[in-house]
Amino acid sequence: MADWAPVLIGVLLFVLLSPGLLFQLPGKGRAVEFNNMQTSGVSICVHTIIFFGLITILLVAVGISINIG
């Protein structure tokens, strides 16, 4: 049986944490900007660190597992 949790959680977090899609941290003019569809190198690094932290917590510390089949 395959564990689908890493795939589903990874895709969900990737979509939600894409810089500029829902929010951008840090923004170009303010600390946090919402739905501006722009990005910067610093914003990409911050969102990458947030993504890594959340996926590590959810998959390793909490141990979420989704088995299909």
PQR file with spaces between the fields and no chain letter, atoms N, CA, C, O and H, PARSE charges and radii, in Angstrom:
ATOM       1  N    MET     1       0.833   -1.181    0.000 -0.4000 1.5000
ATOM       2  CA   MET     1       0.000    0.000    0.000 -0.0000 2.0000
ATOM       3  C    MET     1       0.879    1.247    0.000  0.5500 1.7000
ATOM       4  O    MET     1       1.892    1.310    0.696 -0.5500 1.4000
ATOM       5  N    ALA     2       0.485    2.207   -0.770 -0.4000 1.5000
ATOM       6  CA   ALA     2       1.252    3.439   -0.887 -0.0000 2.0000
ATOM       7  C    ALA     2       0.731    4.479    0.107  0.5500 1.7000
ATOM       8  O    ALA     2      -0.470    4.572    0.361 -0.5500 1.4000
ATOM       9  H    ALA     2      -0.338    2.156   -1.335  0.4000 1.0000
ATOM      10  N    ASP     3       1.641    5.241    0.649 -0.4000 1.5000
ATOM      11  CA   ASP     3       1.289    6.329    1.554 -0.0000 2.0000
ATOM      12  C    ASP     3       1.181    7.608    0.729  0.5500 1.7000
ATOM      13  O    ASP     3       2.178    8.090    0.192 -0.5500 1.4000
ATOM      14  H    ASP     3       2.617    5.166    0.442  0.4000 1.0000
ATOM      15  N    TRP     4      -0.026    8.154    0.629 -0.4000 1.5000
ATOM      16  CA   TRP     4      -0.285    9.322   -0.192 -0.0000 2.0000
ATOM      17  C    TRP     4      -0.203   10.629    0.571  0.5500 1.7000
ATOM      18  O    TRP     4      -0.367   11.690   -0.031 -0.5500 1.4000
ATOM      19  H    TRP     4      -0.836    7.763    1.065  0.4000 1.0000
ATOM      20  N    ALA     5       0.041   10.598    1.861 -0.4000 1.5000
ATOM      21  CA   ALA     5       0.086   11.820    2.666 -0.0000 2.0000
ATOM      22  C    ALA     5       1.153   12.808    2.184  0.5500 1.7000
ATOM      23  O    ALA     5       0.848   13.992    2.040 -0.5500 1.4000
ATOM      24  H    ALA     5       0.174    9.736    2.351  0.4000 1.0000
ATOM      25  N    PRO     6       2.398   12.367    1.928 -0.5600 1.5000
ATOM      26  CA   PRO     6       3.395   13.341    1.474  0.2800 2.0000
ATOM      27  C    PRO     6       3.017   14.023    0.163  0.5500 1.7000
ATOM      28  O    PRO     6       3.279   15.213   -0.015 -0.5500 1.4000
ATOM      29  N    VAL     7       2.410   13.288   -0.741 -0.4000 1.5000
ATOM      30  CA   VAL     7       2.028   13.860   -2.033 -0.0000 2.0000
ATOM      31  C    VAL     7       0.906   14.875   -1.858  0.5500 1.7000
ATOM      32  O    VAL     7       1.005   16.002   -2.345 -0.5500 1.4000
ATOM      33  H    VAL     7       2.197   12.322   -0.596  0.4000 1.0000
ATOM      34  N    LEU     8      -0.157   14.483   -1.167 -0.4000 1.5000
ATOM      35  CA   LEU     8      -1.315   15.365   -1.019 -0.0000 2.0000
ATOM      36  C    LEU     8      -0.998   16.597   -0.180  0.5500 1.7000
ATOM      37  O    LEU     8      -1.400   17.705   -0.535 -0.5500 1.4000
ATOM      38  H    LEU     8      -0.237   13.568   -0.772  0.4000 1.0000
ATOM      39  N    ILE     9      -0.295   16.420    0.910 -0.4000 1.5000
ATOM      40  CA   ILE     9       0.060   17.553    1.767 -0.0000 2.0000
ATOM      41  C    ILE     9       1.049   18.469    1.045  0.5500 1.7000
ATOM      42  O    ILE     9       0.948   19.692    1.143 -0.5500 1.4000
ATOM      43  H    ILE     9       0.031   15.520    1.198  0.4000 1.0000
ATOM      44  N    GLY    10       1.998   17.885    0.326 -0.4000 1.5000
ATOM      45  CA   GLY    10       2.959   18.687   -0.425 -0.0000 2.0000
ATOM      46  C    GLY    10       2.297   19.547   -1.485  0.5500 1.7000
ATOM      47  O    GLY    10       2.631   20.724   -1.625 -0.5500 1.4000
ATOM      48  H    GLY    10       2.080   16.892    0.247  0.4000 1.0000
ATOM      49  N    VAL    11       1.369   18.979   -2.228 -0.4000 1.5000
ATOM      50  CA   VAL    11       0.657   19.737   -3.268 -0.0000 2.0000
ATOM      51  C    VAL    11      -0.202   20.828   -2.642  0.5500 1.7000
ATOM      52  O    VAL    11      -0.218   21.959   -3.127 -0.5500 1.4000
ATOM      53  H    VAL    11       1.098   18.024   -2.114  0.4000 1.0000
ATOM      54  N    LEU    12      -0.911   20.501   -1.575 -0.4000 1.5000
ATOM      55  CA   LEU    12      -1.759   21.480   -0.905 -0.0000 2.0000
ATOM      56  C    LEU    12      -0.947   22.654   -0.356  0.5500 1.7000
ATOM      57  O    LEU    12      -1.318   23.812   -0.547 -0.5500 1.4000
ATOM      58  H    LEU    12      -0.898   19.582   -1.181  0.4000 1.0000
ATOM      59  N    LEU    13       0.154   22.355    0.320 -0.4000 1.5000
ATOM      60  CA   LEU    13       0.995   23.421    0.859 -0.0000 2.0000
ATOM      61  C    LEU    13       1.665   24.229   -0.252  0.5500 1.7000
ATOM      62  O    LEU    13       1.830   25.442   -0.122 -0.5500 1.4000
ATOM      63  H    LEU    13       0.455   21.415    0.475  0.4000 1.0000
ATOM      64  N    PHE    14       2.051   23.564   -1.341 -0.4000 1.5000
ATOM      65  CA   PHE    14       2.672   24.274   -2.455 -0.0000 2.0000
ATOM      66  C    PHE    14       1.720   25.301   -3.046  0.5500 1.7000
ATOM      67  O    PHE    14       2.115   26.431   -3.334 -0.5500 1.4000
ATOM      68  H    PHE    14       1.917   22.578   -1.446  0.4000 1.0000
ATOM      69  N    VAL    15       0.469   24.908   -3.224 -0.4000 1.5000
ATOM      70  CA   VAL    15      -0.519   25.835   -3.787 -0.0000 2.0000
ATOM      71  C    VAL    15      -0.812   26.966   -2.811  0.5500 1.7000
ATOM      72  O    VAL    15      -0.865   28.130   -3.209 -0.5500 1.4000
ATOM      73  H    VAL    15       0.148   23.991   -2.990  0.4000 1.0000
ATOM      74  N    LEU    16      -1.003   26.637   -1.538 -0.4000 1.5000
ATOM      75  CA   LEU    16      -1.349   27.662   -0.555 -0.0000 2.0000
ATOM      76  C    LEU    16      -0.196   28.609   -0.247  0.5500 1.7000
ATOM      77  O    LEU    16      -0.422   29.784    0.045 -0.5500 1.4000
ATOM      78  H    LEU    16      -0.960   25.692   -1.214  0.4000 1.0000
ATOM      79  N    LEU    17       1.039   28.112   -0.309 -0.4000 1.5000
ATOM      80  CA   LEU    17       2.192   28.934    0.061 -0.0000 2.0000
ATOM      81  C    LEU    17       2.959   29.497   -1.130  0.5500 1.7000
ATOM      82  O    LEU    17       4.084   29.969   -0.965 -0.5500 1.4000
ATOM      83  H    LEU    17       1.222   27.158   -0.546  0.4000 1.0000
ATOM      84  N    SER    18       2.373   29.458   -2.326 -0.4000 1.5000
ATOM      85  CA   SER    18       3.022   30.090   -3.471 -0.0000 2.0000
ATOM      86  C    SER    18       3.078   31.597   -3.227  0.5500 1.7000
ATOM      87  O    SER    18       2.035   32.219   -3.023 -0.5500 1.4000
ATOM      88  H    SER    18       1.459   29.075   -2.460  0.4000 1.0000
ATOM      89  N    PRO    19       4.265   32.199   -3.243 -0.5600 1.5000
ATOM      90  CA   PRO    19       4.363   33.629   -2.943  0.2800 2.0000
ATOM      91  C    PRO    19       3.557   34.471   -3.922  0.5500 1.7000
ATOM      92  O    PRO    19       3.692   34.329   -5.138 -0.5500 1.4000
ATOM      93  N    GLY    20       2.718   35.347   -3.382 -0.4000 1.5000
ATOM      94  CA   GLY    20       1.925   36.235   -4.203 -0.0000 2.0000
ATOM      95  C    GLY    20       0.547   35.716   -4.542  0.5500 1.7000
ATOM      96  O    GLY    20      -0.306   36.497   -4.962 -0.5500 1.4000
ATOM      97  H    GLY    20       2.608   35.462   -2.394  0.4000 1.0000
ATOM      98  N    LEU    21       0.292   34.418   -4.376 -0.4000 1.5000
ATOM      99  CA   LEU    21      -1.019   33.883   -4.727 -0.0000 2.0000
ATOM     100  C    LEU    21      -2.058   34.287   -3.682  0.5500 1.7000
ATOM     101  O    LEU    21      -3.013   34.990   -4.013 -0.5500 1.4000
ATOM     102  H    LEU    21       0.985   33.784   -4.035  0.4000 1.0000
ATOM     103  N    LEU    22      -1.895   33.862   -2.441 -0.4000 1.5000
ATOM     104  CA   LEU    22      -2.792   34.283   -1.362 -0.0000 2.0000
ATOM     105  C    LEU    22      -2.191   35.418   -0.551  0.5500 1.7000
ATOM     106  O    LEU    22      -2.866   36.400   -0.243 -0.5500 1.4000
ATOM     107  H    LEU    22      -1.119   33.291   -2.172  0.4000 1.0000
ATOM     108  N    PHE    23      -0.914   35.276   -0.206 -0.4000 1.5000
ATOM     109  CA   PHE    23      -0.222   36.315    0.553 -0.0000 2.0000
ATOM     110  C    PHE    23       1.257   36.260    0.214  0.5500 1.7000
ATOM     111  O    PHE    23       1.750   35.268   -0.322 -0.5500 1.4000
ATOM     112  H    PHE    23      -0.365   34.478   -0.455  0.4000 1.0000
ATOM     113  N    GLN    24       1.951   37.332    0.530 -0.4000 1.5000
ATOM     114  CA   GLN    24       3.394   37.387    0.318 -0.0000 2.0000
ATOM     115  C    GLN    24       4.037   37.935    1.586  0.5500 1.7000
ATOM     116  O    GLN    24       3.654   38.993    2.086 -0.5500 1.4000
ATOM     117  H    GLN    24       1.551   38.139    0.966  0.4000 1.0000
ATOM     118  N    LEU    25       5.000   37.211    2.086 -0.4000 1.5000
ATOM     119  CA   LEU    25       5.682   37.568    3.326 -0.0000 2.0000
ATOM     120  C    LEU    25       7.176   37.570    3.066  0.5500 1.7000
ATOM     121  O    LEU    25       7.670   36.475    2.796 -0.5500 1.4000
ATOM     122  H    LEU    25       5.311   36.352    1.680  0.4000 1.0000
ATOM     123  N    PRO    26       7.941   38.587    3.105 -0.5600 1.5000
ATOM     124  CA   PRO    26       7.611   40.004    3.207  0.2800 2.0000
ATOM     125  C    PRO    26       7.155   40.546    1.856  0.5500 1.7000
ATOM     126  O    PRO    26       7.592   40.076    0.806 -0.5500 1.4000
ATOM     127  N    GLY    27       6.284   41.526    1.896 -0.4000 1.5000
ATOM     128  CA   GLY    27       5.764   42.134    0.676 -0.0000 2.0000
ATOM     129  C    GLY    27       6.715   43.186    0.136  0.5500 1.7000
ATOM     130  O    GLY    27       7.737   43.485    0.754 -0.5500 1.4000
ATOM     131  H    GLY    27       5.929   41.908    2.749  0.4000 1.0000
ATOM     132  N    LYS    28       6.381   43.737   -1.003 -0.4000 1.5000
ATOM     133  CA   LYS    28       7.229   44.772   -1.602 -0.0000 2.0000
ATOM     134  C    LYS    28       7.121   46.093   -0.869  0.5500 1.7000
ATOM     135  O    LYS    28       8.119   46.795   -0.701 -0.5500 1.4000
ATOM     136  H    LYS    28       5.551   43.494   -1.504  0.4000 1.0000
ATOM     137  N    GLY    29       5.900   46.446   -0.423 -0.4000 1.5000
ATOM     138  CA   GLY    29       5.698   47.721    0.250 -0.0000 2.0000
ATOM     139  C    GLY    29       5.422   47.590    1.735  0.5500 1.7000
ATOM     140  O    GLY    29       5.697   48.512    2.502 -0.5500 1.4000
ATOM     141  H    GLY    29       5.090   45.876   -0.560  0.4000 1.0000
ATOM     142  N    ARG    30       4.879   46.449    2.149 -0.4000 1.5000
ATOM     143  CA   ARG    30       4.508   46.224    3.544 -0.0000 2.0000
ATOM     144  C    ARG    30       5.072   44.888    4.012  0.5500 1.7000
ATOM     145  O    ARG    30       5.672   44.146    3.235 -0.5500 1.4000
ATOM     146  H    ARG    30       4.655   45.700    1.526  0.4000 1.0000
ATOM     147  N    ALA    31       4.874   44.597    5.285 -0.4000 1.5000
ATOM     148  CA   ALA    31       5.376   43.333    5.820 -0.0000 2.0000
ATOM     149  C    ALA    31       4.642   42.138    5.212  0.5500 1.7000
ATOM     150  O    ALA    31       5.258   41.133    4.857 -0.5500 1.4000
ATOM     151  H    ALA    31       4.387   45.201    5.917  0.4000 1.0000
ATOM     152  N    VAL    32       3.330   42.261    5.099 -0.4000 1.5000
ATOM     153  CA   VAL    32       2.516   41.201    4.497 -0.0000 2.0000
ATOM     154  C    VAL    32       1.588   41.853    3.476  0.5500 1.7000
ATOM     155  O    VAL    32       0.899   42.827    3.778 -0.5500 1.4000
ATOM     156  H    VAL    32       2.830   43.078    5.387  0.4000 1.0000
ATOM     157  N    GLU    33       1.581   41.304    2.272 -0.4000 1.5000
ATOM     158  CA   GLU    33       0.662   41.763    1.232 -0.0000 2.0000
ATOM     159  C    GLU    33      -0.187   40.582    0.790  0.5500 1.7000
ATOM     160  O    GLU    33       0.279   39.444    0.751 -0.5500 1.4000
ATOM     161  H    GLU    33       2.140   40.512    2.027  0.4000 1.0000
ATOM     162  N    PHE    34      -1.439   40.869    0.456 -0.4000 1.5000
ATOM     163  CA   PHE    34      -2.367   39.827    0.066 -0.0000 2.0000
ATOM     164  C    PHE    34      -2.713   39.944   -1.410  0.5500 1.7000
ATOM     165  O    PHE    34      -3.028   41.028   -1.902 -0.5500 1.4000
ATOM     166  H    PHE    34      -1.818   41.794    0.487  0.4000 1.0000
ATOM     167  N    ASN    35      -2.651   38.803   -2.117 -0.4000 1.5000
ATOM     168  CA   ASN    35      -3.089   38.669   -3.500 -0.0000 2.0000
ATOM     169  C    ASN    35      -2.512   39.744   -4.415  0.5500 1.7000
ATOM     170  O    ASN    35      -3.259   40.443   -5.100 -0.5500 1.4000
ATOM     171  H    ASN    35      -2.396   37.923   -1.717  0.4000 1.0000
ATOM     172  N    ASN    36      -1.191   39.880   -4.427 -0.4000 1.5000
ATOM     173  CA   ASN    36      -0.582   40.890   -5.282 -0.0000 2.0000
ATOM     174  C    ASN    36       0.053   40.296   -6.537  0.5500 1.7000
ATOM     175  O    ASN    36       0.427   41.041   -7.442 -0.5500 1.4000
ATOM     176  H    ASN    36      -0.585   39.312   -3.870  0.4000 1.0000
ATOM     177  N    MET    37       0.184   38.976   -6.609 -0.4000 1.5000
ATOM     178  CA   MET    37       0.718   38.258   -7.774 -0.0000 2.0000
ATOM     179  C    MET    37       2.117   38.729   -8.183  0.5500 1.7000
ATOM     180  O    MET    37       2.474   38.655   -9.359 -0.5500 1.4000
ATOM     181  H    MET    37      -0.119   38.371   -5.874  0.4000 1.0000
ATOM     182  N    GLN    38       2.901   39.207   -7.232 -0.4000 1.5000
ATOM     183  CA   GLN    38       4.296   39.563   -7.459 -0.0000 2.0000
ATOM     184  C    GLN    38       5.131   38.805   -6.437  0.5500 1.7000
ATOM     185  O    GLN    38       4.606   38.339   -5.426 -0.5500 1.4000
ATOM     186  H    GLN    38       2.611   39.267   -6.277  0.4000 1.0000
ATOM     187  N    THR    39       6.423   38.680   -6.695 -0.4000 1.5000
ATOM     188  CA   THR    39       7.276   37.947   -5.768 -0.0000 2.0000
ATOM     189  C    THR    39       8.688   38.520   -5.790  0.5500 1.7000
ATOM     190  O    THR    39       9.042   39.305   -6.670 -0.5500 1.4000
ATOM     191  H    THR    39       6.849   39.058   -7.517  0.4000 1.0000
ATOM     192  N    SER    40       9.475   38.120   -4.822 -0.4000 1.5000
ATOM     193  CA   SER    40      10.875   38.523   -4.757 -0.0000 2.0000
ATOM     194  C    SER    40      11.681   37.345   -4.238  0.5500 1.7000
ATOM     195  O    SER    40      11.112   36.359   -3.771 -0.5500 1.4000
ATOM     196  H    SER    40       9.188   37.483   -4.107  0.4000 1.0000
ATOM     197  N    GLY    41      12.980   37.440   -4.316 -0.4000 1.5000
ATOM     198  CA   GLY    41      13.847   36.368   -3.842 -0.0000 2.0000
ATOM     199  C    GLY    41      13.719   36.118   -2.349  0.5500 1.7000
ATOM     200  O    GLY    41      13.734   34.970   -1.903 -0.5500 1.4000
ATOM     201  H    GLY    41      13.442   38.241   -4.695  0.4000 1.0000
ATOM     202  N    VAL    42      13.594   37.187   -1.579 -0.4000 1.5000
ATOM     203  CA   VAL    42      13.440   37.057   -0.127 -0.0000 2.0000
ATOM     204  C    VAL    42      12.116   36.371    0.194  0.5500 1.7000
ATOM     205  O    VAL    42      12.053   35.519    1.081 -0.5500 1.4000
ATOM     206  H    VAL    42      13.581   38.119   -1.942  0.4000 1.0000
ATOM     207  N    SER    43      11.069   36.739   -0.519 -0.4000 1.5000
ATOM     208  CA   SER    43       9.761   36.123   -0.302 -0.0000 2.0000
ATOM     209  C    SER    43       9.794   34.632   -0.623  0.5500 1.7000
ATOM     210  O    SER    43       9.192   33.837    0.098 -0.5500 1.4000
ATOM     211  H    SER    43      11.120   37.431   -1.239  0.4000 1.0000
ATOM     212  N    ILE    44      10.474   34.246   -1.676 -0.4000 1.5000
ATOM     213  CA   ILE    44      10.598   32.833   -2.038 -0.0000 2.0000
ATOM     214  C    ILE    44      11.316   32.072   -0.927  0.5500 1.7000
ATOM     215  O    ILE    44      10.902   30.970   -0.570 -0.5500 1.4000
ATOM     216  H    ILE    44      10.963   34.893   -2.262  0.4000 1.0000
ATOM     217  N    CYS    45      12.377   32.641   -0.383 -0.4000 1.5000
ATOM     218  CA   CYS    45      13.110   31.984    0.712 -0.0000 2.0000
ATOM     219  C    CYS    45      12.247   31.838    1.962  0.5500 1.7000
ATOM     220  O    CYS    45      12.259   30.784    2.598 -0.5500 1.4000
ATOM     221  H    CYS    45      12.714   33.537   -0.673  0.4000 1.0000
ATOM     222  N    VAL    46      11.503   32.875    2.322 -0.4000 1.5000
ATOM     223  CA   VAL    46      10.643   32.815    3.509 -0.0000 2.0000
ATOM     224  C    VAL    46       9.551   31.766    3.325  0.5500 1.7000
ATOM     225  O    VAL    46       9.289   30.988    4.243 -0.5500 1.4000
ATOM     226  H    VAL    46      11.493   33.731    1.806  0.4000 1.0000
ATOM     227  N    HIS    47       8.914   31.732    2.165 -0.4000 1.5000
ATOM     228  CA   HIS    47       7.864   30.755    1.909 -0.0000 2.0000
ATOM     229  C    HIS    47       8.427   29.336    1.861  0.5500 1.7000
ATOM     230  O    HIS    47       7.744   28.393    2.259 -0.5500 1.4000
ATOM     231  H    HIS    47       9.127   32.364    1.420  0.4000 1.0000
ATOM     232  N    THR    48       9.651   29.171    1.384 -0.4000 1.5000
ATOM     233  CA   THR    48      10.293   27.855    1.373 -0.0000 2.0000
ATOM     234  C    THR    48      10.542   27.364    2.786  0.5500 1.7000
ATOM     235  O    THR    48      10.316   26.189    3.077 -0.5500 1.4000
ATOM     236  H    THR    48      10.206   29.938    1.060  0.4000 1.0000
ATOM     237  N    ILE    49      10.998   28.230    3.664 -0.4000 1.5000
ATOM     238  CA   ILE    49      11.235   27.851    5.059 -0.0000 2.0000
ATOM     239  C    ILE    49       9.922   27.497    5.754  0.5500 1.7000
ATOM     240  O    ILE    49       9.867   26.533    6.518 -0.5500 1.4000
ATOM     241  H    ILE    49      11.181   29.185    3.428  0.4000 1.0000
ATOM     242  N    ILE    50       8.865   28.268    5.495 -0.4000 1.5000
ATOM     243  CA   ILE    50       7.550   27.970    6.072 -0.0000 2.0000
ATOM     244  C    ILE    50       7.041   26.622    5.553  0.5500 1.7000
ATOM     245  O    ILE    50       6.522   25.820    6.329 -0.5500 1.4000
ATOM     246  H    ILE    50       8.910   29.051    4.875  0.4000 1.0000
ATOM     247  N    PHE    51       7.186   26.367    4.247 -0.4000 1.5000
ATOM     248  CA   PHE    51       6.766   25.102    3.646 -0.0000 2.0000
ATOM     249  C    PHE    51       7.506   23.933    4.281  0.5500 1.7000
ATOM     250  O    PHE    51       6.886   22.944    4.670 -0.5500 1.4000
ATOM     251  H    PHE    51       7.607   27.020    3.616  0.4000 1.0000
ATOM     252  N    PHE    52       8.816   24.039    4.387 -0.4000 1.5000
ATOM     253  CA   PHE    52       9.618   22.960    4.964 -0.0000 2.0000
ATOM     254  C    PHE    52       9.215   22.704    6.415  0.5500 1.7000
ATOM     255  O    PHE    52       9.094   21.552    6.831 -0.5500 1.4000
ATOM     256  H    PHE    52       9.320   24.843    4.070  0.4000 1.0000
ATOM     257  N    GLY    53       9.005   23.771    7.184 -0.4000 1.5000
ATOM     258  CA   GLY    53       8.609   23.612    8.580 -0.0000 2.0000
ATOM     259  C    GLY    53       7.258   22.935    8.726  0.5500 1.7000
ATOM     260  O    GLY    53       7.101   22.025    9.540 -0.5500 1.4000
ATOM     261  H    GLY    53       9.103   24.707    6.846  0.4000 1.0000
ATOM     262  N    LEU    54       6.280   23.376    7.939 -0.4000 1.5000
ATOM     263  CA   LEU    54       4.943   22.785    8.037 -0.0000 2.0000
ATOM     264  C    LEU    54       4.905   21.339    7.578  0.5500 1.7000
ATOM     265  O    LEU    54       4.267   20.505    8.222 -0.5500 1.4000
ATOM     266  H    LEU    54       6.408   24.116    7.278  0.4000 1.0000
ATOM     267  N    ILE    55       5.579   21.023    6.469 -0.4000 1.5000
ATOM     268  CA   ILE    55       5.551   19.641    5.986 -0.0000 2.0000
ATOM     269  C    ILE    55       6.312   18.713    6.933  0.5500 1.7000
ATOM     270  O    ILE    55       5.939   17.551    7.091 -0.5500 1.4000
ATOM     271  H    ILE    55       6.097   21.701    5.946  0.4000 1.0000
ATOM     272  N    THR    56       7.366   19.214    7.558 -0.4000 1.5000
ATOM     273  CA   THR    56       8.099   18.408    8.534 -0.0000 2.0000
ATOM     274  C    THR    56       7.238   18.146    9.763  0.5500 1.7000
ATOM     275  O    THR    56       7.182   17.019   10.255 -0.5500 1.4000
ATOM     276  H    THR    56       7.669   20.159    7.430  0.4000 1.0000
ATOM     277  N    ILE    57       6.576   19.169   10.255 -0.4000 1.5000
ATOM     278  CA   ILE    57       5.720   18.997   11.428 -0.0000 2.0000
ATOM     279  C    ILE    57       4.583   18.020   11.124  0.5500 1.7000
ATOM     280  O    ILE    57       4.310   17.124   11.923 -0.5500 1.4000
ATOM     281  H    ILE    57       6.621   20.084    9.856  0.4000 1.0000
ATOM     282  N    LEU    58       3.923   18.184    9.984 -0.4000 1.5000
ATOM     283  CA   LEU    58       2.774   17.347    9.669 -0.0000 2.0000
ATOM     284  C    LEU    58       3.147   15.898    9.382  0.5500 1.7000
ATOM     285  O    LEU    58       2.441   14.987    9.813 -0.5500 1.4000
ATOM     286  H    LEU    58       4.145   18.912    9.335  0.4000 1.0000
ATOM     287  N    LEU    59       4.235   15.671    8.669 -0.4000 1.5000
ATOM     288  CA   LEU    59       4.572   14.305    8.267 -0.0000 2.0000
ATOM     289  C    LEU    59       5.438   13.572    9.279  0.5500 1.7000
ATOM     290  O    LEU    59       5.260   12.371    9.482 -0.5500 1.4000
ATOM     291  H    LEU    59       4.808   16.412    8.319  0.4000 1.0000
ATOM     292  N    VAL    60       6.367   14.265    9.915 -0.4000 1.5000
ATOM     293  CA   VAL    60       7.295   13.598   10.825 -0.0000 2.0000
ATOM     294  C    VAL    60       6.800   13.646   12.267  0.5500 1.7000
ATOM     295  O    VAL    60       6.695   12.611   12.926 -0.5500 1.4000
ATOM     296  H    VAL    60       6.511   15.241    9.750  0.4000 1.0000
ATOM     297  N    ALA    61       6.496   14.845   12.754 -0.4000 1.5000
ATOM     298  CA   ALA    61       6.134   14.988   14.173 -0.0000 2.0000
ATOM     299  C    ALA    61       4.723   14.451   14.447  0.5500 1.7000
ATOM     300  O    ALA    61       4.523   13.696   15.399 -0.5500 1.4000
ATOM     301  H    ALA    61       6.581   15.685   12.219  0.4000 1.0000
ATOM     302  N    VAL    62       3.756   14.834   13.626 -0.4000 1.5000
ATOM     303  CA   VAL    62       2.381   14.382   13.847 -0.0000 2.0000
ATOM     304  C    VAL    62       2.172   12.987   13.274  0.5500 1.7000
ATOM     305  O    VAL    62       1.411   12.192   13.826 -0.5500 1.4000
ATOM     306  H    VAL    62       3.918   15.447   12.853  0.4000 1.0000
ATOM     307  N    GLY    63       2.841   12.691   12.178 -0.4000 1.5000
ATOM     308  CA   GLY    63       2.769   11.348   11.581 -0.0000 2.0000
ATOM     309  C    GLY    63       1.513   11.097   10.775  0.5500 1.7000
ATOM     310  O    GLY    63       0.934   10.014   10.850 -0.5500 1.4000
ATOM     311  H    GLY    63       3.460   13.337   11.729  0.4000 1.0000
ATOM     312  N    ILE    64       1.087   12.081   10.006 -0.4000 1.5000
ATOM     313  CA   ILE    64      -0.112   11.895    9.164 -0.0000 2.0000
ATOM     314  C    ILE    64       0.181   10.862    8.089  0.5500 1.7000
ATOM     315  O    ILE    64       1.230   10.892    7.447 -0.5500 1.4000
ATOM     316  H    ILE    64       1.558   12.961    9.945  0.4000 1.0000
ATOM     317  N    SER    65      -0.770    9.943    7.904 -0.4000 1.5000
ATOM     318  CA   SER    65      -0.614    8.876    6.920 -0.0000 2.0000
ATOM     319  C    SER    65      -1.949    8.660    6.218  0.5500 1.7000
ATOM     320  O    SER    65      -2.989    8.557    6.868 -0.5500 1.4000
ATOM     321  H    SER    65      -1.623    9.919    8.426  0.4000 1.0000
ATOM     322  N    ILE    66      -1.917    8.591    4.888 -0.4000 1.5000
ATOM     323  CA   ILE    66      -3.118    8.336    4.094 -0.0000 2.0000
ATOM     324  C    ILE    66      -2.823    7.117    3.217  0.5500 1.7000
ATOM     325  O    ILE    66      -2.033    7.195    2.276 -0.5500 1.4000
ATOM     326  H    ILE    66      -1.073    8.675    4.360  0.4000 1.0000
ATOM     327  N    ASN    67      -3.461    6.003    3.535 -0.4000 1.5000
ATOM     328  CA   ASN    67      -3.266    4.769    2.761 -0.0000 2.0000
ATOM     329  C    ASN    67      -4.496    4.513    1.909  0.5500 1.7000
ATOM     330  O    ASN    67      -5.620    4.503    2.410 -0.5500 1.4000
ATOM     331  H    ASN    67      -4.102    5.939    4.299  0.4000 1.0000
ATOM     332  N    ILE    68      -4.275    4.307    0.627 -0.4000 1.5000
ATOM     333  CA   ILE    68      -5.368    4.037   -0.309 -0.0000 2.0000
ATOM     334  C    ILE    68      -5.118    2.683   -0.937  0.5500 1.7000
ATOM     335  O    ILE    68      -4.026    2.411   -1.437 -0.5500 1.4000
ATOM     336  H    ILE    68      -3.362    4.315    0.221  0.4000 1.0000
ATOM     337  N    GLY    69      -6.112    1.849   -0.912 -0.4000 1.5000
ATOM     338  CA   GLY    69      -6.001    0.550   -1.580 -0.0000 2.0000
ATOM     339  C    GLY    69      -5.814   -0.557   -0.700  0.5500 1.7000
ATOM     340  O    GLY    69      -5.708   -1.696   -1.154 -0.5500 1.4000
ATOM     341  H    GLY    69      -6.999    2.070   -0.506  0.4000 1.0000
